Amino acid sequence: MDDRPTRTPALWAEGGTWTLAALGLWLATLSSVSLPEVCFALACAIPCGICAVATRRALGDAWHLRRRWLALPLLVAWTALADLAGVMRAASSRSSGRLRHVDLPTEPERTAQARAALFILGISATPGGLAIHVDNGLRRFVVHDLASSGKRIEEVLADGPVDRR
């Protein structure tokens, strides 16, 4: 059980931030915003905010994010556009892509967990790649790569070049 003192205003602020983030993400995916969509998005975002706070507390503030990882949303957006062109080329040439291994650095378990979660999210959020297997204590990934483009997401998450076999 968590024996830390409860900071109610801080928890409300954090829950509100997560709720707004989930709401913003939902609304950003809509082609047109209507009142029923906003109400439904809010009804889904509120439990997401509550669960995000509860999860972070259950992990004991465990994830240690690197400042460099904050660039991930912009990099995912850019890579998604670049990968879309690569996927279109692969589809026209009937390419099946390739499997490759990506090794992330060895580090403390909590940081490795955060890096692995962001890695899977970042790779799978673009049309050109998908993390299909995790091995060796969240350190080695098998990635299906259909379209390779520019600076790869895994280089940001690995804090430098990665071993691509």
N, C-alpha and C positions, 0 to 999 in steps of 0.2 A: 504494500500500500504506500502511496505517496505521502510522506510526512512533511513536505515543504508547506510553508504557509500559503494560503490562497490569497492571491492578489486580484480581487474581484474586478476593479476597474481595468487592470492590465489584461485580464482574461476576456473581458467584454470587448476591449479594443482589438485584441488579437482575433477573436471570433468575428468581429465586424470586418476586419481587414480580409480574412479568409472568405467571408461571405461575399464581400464586394468583388474580390478577385474571381470567385466562381461565377457570380452574376455577370461580371464584365466579360468573362470568357464565353459564357452562354450567349450573351447578346451580340458579341462580335461575330458569331457564326451565323447569325440570322441575315437573310436577304432583305427583310423588312420587319420593323419592330412594331408590334401591336400590343395593346393592353393585356390581352390574355397571355401572350408569350412572356411579357414582363412578369405577370403574376405567377405563372408556372415556373419561370426561371428563378424567381425569388423563393418560391416554395421549395425548390430543389437546392438552392444555394444556402439557405439557412441551416439545414441539417449538415451540409458539407462543411460549413464554418464551425459548427459544434464538434463534428467528428475530427476536423483538423486539429483543434485545440486539444481535444481528448487524446488523440494519437500522439501529439508532441509531448504531452505530459506523461503518457504511458511509457514513452521511450526515454523519459528522464532528460529532456532537452538534448537528446543524443546526437543529432546530426550536426556536424560541423561543416558548414558550407564555405567554399572558397569564394572570395570576391570575384574572381575571374569567371566563375560559373554563372554570374548574373547576366552575362552576355548571351547565355544560351537561347532565350526566346528570340532575339534578333537573328542569331545564327541559324536557328531552326527555320525561321521564316525565309531567310535568304537561301538556305540549302534546299528547302522545299521547292522554291521556284526553279532553282538550277536543276534539281533532281527530276522535276516534272519533265523538262526537256530531255533529260537522259532516259527517262522511262519511256517517253514517246519514241525516241530513237530505238531503244531496246525492243519495244513492241513491234515496230516496223521491220526490224531485222530478225525477229523471233528469238532474241537472245534470252537465255534463262538466268543470266546473272552468274554470280560466283559466291562461294562460301569462303569466308576468311576468318582468321582468329585475331582477336584484339586482346592484348594483355594490358591491364591497367596496373599502375604502380602498387607496390606493397606498402600498406600504411595501417594505422590503428583501425580496429574493427568498425567503430562508429563512423569514421570518415569514409571508409571503404563502402559501407552500406549506403551512405548518402550519394557517393560517386556512382555506385552501381545503379541506384534508382534513377538518377538523372541521366545516366548513360542509356539505360533501356528506354526511358521516355524520349530522350533526344533522338536516338537512332530510329525508333519506331514512329516518331511523329512526322517523318519525311517519307515521300513516296519511293525513294530509292533504296532504303535500307530497313532491315528488321533484325533485331536481336532474337535469335532463335534458341540459344542455349547458353547457360551460365555454368561455369565449372570452377574448380579450384578456389573455393571460398570467396566468391564474388570478384575474382580477379581476372579470369579468362572468359571471354565471350566468343561465341560463334555468331557471326553476322552474315546474313544474306544481303549481298550488295548488288543491286540491279543497275544503279546509276551512280557512278563516282563523280563528284564535282568539287572543285575548289578546296577550301579549308574545311576539313571534316570535323564533325561535331566531337568525335572521340578525341581529337587533338586538344580541344579546349578542355574537355573533362579529364584528360590525362595530364594536363598542364605541360604539354609539349608533344613531340612526335611519339607515335606509338608503334609497336612492333606489329606489322601487318603481314601475316603469313597466310 
